[in-house]
Amino acid sequence: MRTRRVHFEKVTVYYFSRRQGFTSVPSQGGSTLGMSSRHSCVRQYTLGEFAMEQERIHRDMLRDHLKEEKLNSIRLRLTKNGSVESEEANALTLDDISDDDLDIDNTEVDEYFFLQPLTTKKRRALLRSSGVKKLDVEEKHELRAIRVSREDCGCDCRLFCDPETCTCSLAGIKCQEF
């Protein structure tokens, strides 16, 4: 009997411009992240090239994350854990943190890499840096309504359903008590 195997030789990556999303519900705020409907670039890699590219991207993300942690640590120290104002702390930026201050070489990228939720401020900055000029401010209100509706779902029917008062039935959803 002959064993069949699948062999992959190339990885094709499609790149998309960032747009305001309207498809996800972040845990807070608005300005969801999405992508344009058509790709802007296509790149093919060998498996080895792709692995190296992923390693580079993850290392860059790790560097940025460690810089933010270092910056926050310095700011906390300068403000005595936030209890005093410090002009020096307020003036610090990520550019003030040197790569030499980070211990990237002794951090295993694969063990450290993970997706982090982004604050609304960071999502807005990403969208603006991607060329989004005007953000839909209504999205924030729509997202809040969705989050609130997710907190209170279902109906209060017990044992039987009264379609005239059942919130499920009134919304056109089959009641769970049927």
C-alpha positions in Angstrom: 0.0 0.0 0.0 1.3 3.4 -1.0 1.3 6.3 1.5 0.1 9.6 0.1 1.6 12.7 1.4 0.9 16.4 0.9 3.9 18.6 0.4 3.7 22.4 0.6 6.4 24.5 -1.1 5.2 28.0 -1.0 3.1 30.4 1.1 1.1 33.1 -0.6 0.3 36.1 1.6 -2.3 38.7 0.6 -2.0 42.1 2.1 -5.0 44.4 2.8 -5.2 48.0 3.7 -6.7 48.7 7.2 -10.2 50.2 7.4 -12.7 50.8 10.1 -14.2 47.4 10.7 -17.9 47.4 11.6 -17.6 43.6 12.0 -16.3 43.0 15.5 -17.2 44.2 19.0 -14.3 45.3 21.1 -14.7 45.0 24.9 -14.7 48.8 25.1 -14.9 51.8 22.9 -15.3 52.1 19.2 -13.1 52.4 16.2 -13.1 48.7 15.2 -10.3 47.4 13.0 -11.1 45.9 9.6 -9.6 45.6 6.2 -10.4 46.8 2.7 -12.4 44.5 0.5 -9.6 44.0 -2.0 -6.0 43.2 -1.4 -3.3 45.8 -2.2 -0.3 43.4 -2.5 0.5 39.7 -2.9 3.7 38.1 -1.9 5.0 34.6 -2.2 7.4 33.0 0.2 9.2 29.7 0.4 8.3 27.9 3.7 11.7 28.9 5.1 11.4 32.6 4.0 7.9 32.7 5.6 9.1 31.3 8.9 11.9 33.8 9.0 9.5 36.7 8.1 7.1 35.6 10.9 10.0 35.4 13.3 11.1 39.0 12.3 7.5 40.3 12.7 7.0 38.7 16.0 10.4 40.0 17.3 9.5 43.5 16.2 6.1 43.2 18.0 7.9 41.9 21.1 10.4 44.8 21.0 7.5 47.3 20.8 5.7 45.5 23.7 8.8 45.5 25.8 9.4 49.1 25.1 5.9 50.0 26.2 6.4 48.0 29.4 9.7 49.7 30.1 8.2 53.2 29.4 5.3 52.5 31.8 7.7 51.3 34.4 9.9 54.4 34.2 6.8 56.6 34.3 5.5 54.9 37.4 8.9 55.2 39.1 9.1 59.0 38.2 5.6 59.6 39.5 6.0 57.4 42.6 3.3 55.0 41.3 1.1 57.7 40.0 0.9 59.7 43.2 2.8 62.8 42.1 2.9 64.7 38.8 6.1 64.6 36.8 6.8 66.7 33.7 9.7 64.4 32.9 7.4 61.3 33.0 4.8 63.1 30.8 7.5 64.0 28.3 8.8 60.5 27.8 8.0 58.6 24.6 8.8 55.2 23.2 11.6 56.9 21.2 13.3 57.5 24.6 13.6 53.8 25.2 16.7 52.3 23.7 16.7 48.8 22.3 19.8 48.3 24.4 17.6 48.7 27.5 15.6 45.6 26.4 16.4 42.0 26.9 15.1 40.7 23.6 17.9 38.2 23.0 17.1 36.3 26.1 13.3 36.2 25.5 11.9 33.3 23.4 9.7 35.0 20.9 7.4 32.1 20.3 6.8 31.7 24.0 6.2 35.4 24.5 4.2 36.3 21.4 0.4 36.6 21.9 -2.3 38.9 20.7 -3.1 41.8 22.9 -6.4 43.8 22.9 -5.8 47.3 21.7 -7.1 50.4 23.5 -9.5 52.6 21.6 -6.7 55.2 21.4 -4.4 52.7 19.7 -7.0 51.5 17.3 -7.7 55.1 16.3 -4.0 55.7 15.8 -3.7 52.6 13.6 -6.6 53.6 11.5 -5.3 57.2 11.0 -1.8 55.9 10.2 -3.4 53.7 7.6 -5.0 56.7 5.9 -8.5 56.6 7.4 -9.4 60.3 7.5 -12.8 60.2 9.1 -13.9 57.7 11.7 -17.6 56.9 12.0 -18.5 58.2 15.5 -21.9 56.4 15.4 -20.1 53.1 15.6 -19.2 53.8 19.3 -22.9 54.1 20.2 -23.8 51.0 18.2 -21.1 49.0 19.9 -22.2 50.1 23.3 -25.8 49.0 22.5 -24.5 45.6 21.4 -22.5 45.2 24.5 -25.4 46.1 26.7 -27.8 43.8 24.8 -25.3 40.9 25.3 -25.5 41.4 29.1 -29.3 41.0 29.1 -30.4 38.3 26.7 -33.2 35.8 26.7 -36.6 36.2 28.3 -38.1 35.8 31.7 -40.6 33.0 30.7 -40.9 30.1 33.1 -42.8 26.9 32.3 -44.9 28.6 29.6 -44.6 31.5 27.1 -47.0 34.4 26.7 -46.1 35.6 23.2 -47.7 39.0 23.9 -45.2 39.8 26.7 -42.2 37.5 25.9 -39.2 39.6 24.8 -38.0 36.7 22.6 -41.3 36.3 20.8 -41.7 40.1 20.4 -38.3 40.2 18.8 -39.2 37.4 16.4 -37.1 34.8 18.1 -38.5 31.5 19.1 -38.8 31.4 22.9 -36.6 28.9 24.8 -39.7 27.7 26.8 -41.5 26.4 23.7 
